[in-house]
Amino acid sequence: MTALVQHELGPFTIADWHALPAREDGSRLELIEGYWLVTPPPSGQHQWAEKRIISLFDRAISVAQRSDLFAVGGIGIEISTSYRSALIPDFVVLDTPPVGASFQPANALLIGEIWSPGNTPSERQEKFQACERSGVPFFWSVAQDRGGPTELAAYRLDNGRYVCEATAKAGQGPVRITASPVPLEVDVTSLRL
């Protein structure tokens, strides 16, 4: 379950987001159009899938001999100052070493979200559109049920809009995905516990 936190003193800025202390309970605090979005700590199934996806990227980056790419999870992306949006995606492929706590969207070649059953459709749409507006070249959307991921949709930015280029479902077997900084094969079933 996520909650959009309204406050009488909002809307807030990216500078306000940076000024907040780290959350001790493991929850994530994101900024969507000036208002806080608090999400609880990810489940074990969610963390397992995130780890597996980052490992897939690590291998594909190594095979492609791209020492300029870095797959990481749980870092801040300052999506847009004008839209007052800053996200903590589940996984990101950067074109700069992951030194620091947050990065510009120009350094994020791919942003991925693993949607838990409690994520609302509006939250999904807001994050998707925020990444699209900021020009992130690739966006991956991973749907999951209580057992883990069930479907992955890979989007490529085309004329300022995301176009779904590939989908992969649990039980389907490996699917080659090129909507990515490096091509790779994903078997959604392997992302489940």
N, C-alpha and C positions, 0 to 999 in steps of 0.2 A: 504494500500500500504506500502510495506517495501522497504528499500533501503540498499544495501551493500555499505558502504562508504570506498572508496580506498583513501589512503593518501600516499604521496611520502616517508614518514618516516616509514611507516608500514613495516613489520607486527608488531602488538602490542602484548603485553603479558598480562597475568592475573594481574600482578602487575600494569600495565598501567590501566587496567579496574578498579581496586580498587582505583586508584588515582583520578579518575574522580569524579567531584561533582555530586550530585543528579540532575536529569533532572527536571526542574521546570514545563515543559509543560505536564508532565505525560507520555511522550514517554519512551520506554524502549531501552536501549543500551546494546546489547549483543556482544560477541566476537566469531566469527566463523573463525577458522583457521587463526587467527592473524589479521582479519579485522573486523571493526565495522559493526554491523547490527542494524539499527535504525527502530523501529516500532512505529507507532503513538499510542496515548492512546487507550485502548480497548473501543469498543462500549458498550452501555448499555446492549444489548442482550448478548454480550460476558461476561460482568461482572456478569450478572444474572446467566448465565449457570455456571460460575466458582464458584459463591457462592453456588449454588444448589449442585454441585458435591462435594465441600468441606463439605457441610452439610451431604451428603450421607456417606462420609467417616467418619465423626465425629460419626454418629449414629452406623455405622458398627464397628468402633473401640471400642465404648462403649459396644455394644452387645457382642463383642468378649473378653471384659475385658482386653484390651491391653493398659495399661497405658503407655507403652513404645513407642507408635506410635503417630504422630502428623501430621494432614493434614493442609497444609497452601498454600497460593497463593502468587505469585509475589516475591519470594525470589531468590537470586542468587545461582547458583550451579557451582562450579569451575570444569567443566567437565574434562578438560585435560590440564595440563601444557605443555606437549610435543606438543599437537596439537593446543595450544594457543586458547582454546575454553572455554567460560564461558556463561552460559545461564540464563535467567530469565523465567522459565517455568510458565505456567498459574496456575498449581497446582502440589503439591508435597506431598508425604507421607514420613516423616522423621522418623528415629529411634533414634533421639536425640531431646531434647527440642529446639524449634526454637528461640534460643537466638543468636542475631547477624544478619548480613545482607547477609552472604553467607556461603555455606556449601560444604563439599566434596561429590563427587558422591557416596562414600561408605556409606554415611548417607542417601542417597535418595533411598528408596525402590521402589518408583513409581514416574515417571515423566509424566505429562500430558500436552498436548498442545491442545488448542481450535483454530482451523485454521479459520481465517477470509477469505472471498472471495479474499482479496488482497494478501494473502500469496502465494508466488511462489512455484511451485513444487520443485525447487532446494533448497529453504529454508527448506521446509518440509523434504526433503531427508537428508540434512546436519544435521539438529537437530536430526532426527531419528537415523542416523548413529553415531553421536557423543555420544548419550546416550547408544547405543548398544556397541560401542567401550569401553566406560568407565565402563561397567558392571552393569548398573542400571537394577535390576531384572525385572521390569515391566514398560511398556510404554503404555499410552493411547493416542489415536489420535481421536479428536472430530472434525468432519467436520460440517460446518455451512453455511447457506445461510443468507440473510439479516434478516430473521425472527428468527434466532437462530440455535441451533444444529439440524442436520438432521441424523447423524450417528456417532456411537462410535465404534472404533476398539480397543480391548484390547490385548496387546502382552505380552508374557512371554519370557524371555531370556532362550535359550536352546542351549548349546554348543557354546556360544558366538554370537548367532544370534537370532533376535527376530522372534518369531512364533506367528501368529495371532491365538488366542485361542477362541475369542468370538467377535461377532459384534451385535450391537443393532441399530435399525432404528426407527425414529419417526413414530408413528402410530402402532408399533409392540406390544406395551405393555411391561411390565417388563421382563428383561432378567437377569438371575443370572450370575454373572461374578466371576470367581475364579482366573483370571490372575490379582491378587491384593494381597497386604499383608494380607488383610482380605476379605472374600467373601462378596459380596453385590449384591443387585438387582438394576438395573438402567432402568428407563423408559425414553427414550430420549425425548419423548413428554413433560415430566414434566420439562425439562431443557429449554424449549422455553417459551417466553412471550406470 
